[in-house]
Amino acid sequence: MPIRETDLGHIYAEVTIRPLPTSRRKWTGRFLVDTGATDTFVPASVLRKLGIRPAGRRAYELADGSWQELDIGFGVVEVLGQAAGGTLVFAGETEEPLLGVTILESAGFWLDPQREQLIARVPKRKRRP
């Protein structure tokens, strides 16, 4: 289960990043679960060591209201044993890794704010009429 920082009210999860699903290269770190972030932010040096290369750039509005254009790449992100593919942002070296909502939902989790934890959700699919 994610770790809750009781004095701050933040929820953290152990996350593993891989360049490909079958890759032996991986990095595991402690990520702040940030449902206000669309994408997942990882220190740029980690992504480069894994062999993940920038595939483009994207502008992001930061928590302080400023805008920053950052490199993005793609990889596999494992959250609590569930893998999902997604956009990885080449973040600064001193920035805290952030687990964004896109990966969180793709891996099959919701954030339960009352219990302050991640909960697995059952995947849903519409039935054909």
PyMOL commands that set and color helices and strands:
alter all, ss='L'
color gray80, all
select helices_A, chain A and resi 44-49+101-106
alter helices_A, ss='H'
color red, helices_A
select strands_A, chain A and resi 3-5+10-18+27-33+40-43+56-61+67-79+82-91+98-99+109-112+117-120
alter strands_A, ss='S'
color yellow, strands_A
deselect
rebuild
show_as cartoon
